[in-house]
Amino acid sequence: MKYRIGFILLCLLIIAPSRAQSPRFHPDKDLLLAQFDCKTDVDDLHTVAALSTLLWHPDFGNIKYHAVAGTYGIQEGLYVPAEELFELAFGANWSDAHGNHEKALKEVLEKVERSLNQGGDIWVADAGQSDFSAKWIKLLLKGQPKVKVRERIHIVQHSDWNEEVTDPELLKYVKETIDYHKIPDGNAMGNGTPGFRSDQHIDWKPFLRDTPNLVKVWEMAISIGNSYNGKEGRYVNTSIASGGLDFSDLSEICYILGLEDIKDANEFFQLLGE
């Protein structure tokens, strides 16, 4: 199975260069930070499962990464608790900024400093707002003011709404301080990034039948998402409510890894599943 997957990705990444972009991320040294607001849209839960699926693949299994839950900004609404999902998907490679904000900042800062000191860049997929990013960047520069953060820290954002509910001063800070990438919205197709939001049911299990742990991750993500979608004033994700999937925030990860020419959710599973 892995050989067939590798061949498909080889065709995608090499034989047909028009279907893929050059990776921006260097897995031998860079750090990938996947930061999820989890407030109040449950789409982040599907994105956690999709990222776990991507990281399982042998082509991406050596990536140094860390996930963070609860990196929300100034939006209204309730948080979507999913600690057990993060634990199942990422093991020890995640921090809980909702449960303990200061501890999460410290943990992320330590990982960022270690990677920078070892010559790596930091690539941040802000699946939500940039408030948390701004805070650890400020702490980094307070301790290491000579770090060339404009060259070595890269934040990727795909949503106008996420920018709108980031604290305006913190959003201005990150845009003026580091390398900020605004990409087309991952909720739509045909705009230059994958469209990972689908109103239709996607039969994903056959693609993951040889990876029972990933099946458990997806089942948990869908179950928790359904239990909180639109509840107690939370945002109603109509795609998820209709039985579809929404892992639109994975578009940022695809941009970082040079996979932004994946068309949609179906193609994602075809390329990364069995």
Steps between C-alpha positions, in 0.01 A plus 500: 500500500772749596678445169183577307440814706858609446462454127184712494670777694804474277276558201340793678818664620752423226364358176220757482652818644198705398304308768728596788705785636851496643500415872570796719569280801833323555428189709865447590504815712173699506222487759131485406261657751133416450295738715125445538256748651221239552255786556221483403506307172553125528687487168830501690424149622481368146822687422672329793401164351615603152836621632545175689430316174758708317764449767442123492610481138865391463578800278416731792569281802833665579354849538576673828168640615302621798127567526327749727133504600319815612688771309185707460473876465224744592203316346183437696369153574594189692812288468481147356685272745679213326797411717457126442507555124827694515651229719392224262612689190830648622604315813728726703554743213238754598429775751173614656481879477139495616569301814827673590589794277830591664623142504418462132687820417804374688491161330470649153770759567742227610439304180531810285828603662642150467417483130635847430822426687541186290467698178137431418217732405157504665190446287169578671163387369262727688179298486327787670633834616855632542473627859691205644769527234551869575549423869771238460675709231517790747641270767755366252621847405514604863747220569676494163461845339752425224302215343409595142134411542400658168709236327452203730143506632220448250128515582241372254139618520212419266188665639376860501285419804799371696677830438190697597477335843871527577579786735572786252823603670629144513410440135682819403798386705539163329454648153765762567742272684518160331446343157119492473331303220131556420376224270161440332225360721507123545122489522471543122637315198673632191665799666858378526474295820321171572129520572466277804140581592234264364124495556486145368586186695849370421564130538847532650522171693603280205810714452609454862409135559864403562546776759256430786642780713415756231150357476464557874628858462248578227215332684577699813538827308166450326325390820623792710431739213143379468442527874609866514402633157260789554446410865462767771542782252804356323538556127290265286722339240244411236734270309562287808132516597408356159738206546796644313854582607677829562876501545548829318780613731720224359540725195766687696696181564473412131639842409794451734578153364448588133178297469259783424401350164304219665148567375267401782430261787442203273837545333663542840389153610587349163855630523566431866282199569519154356 
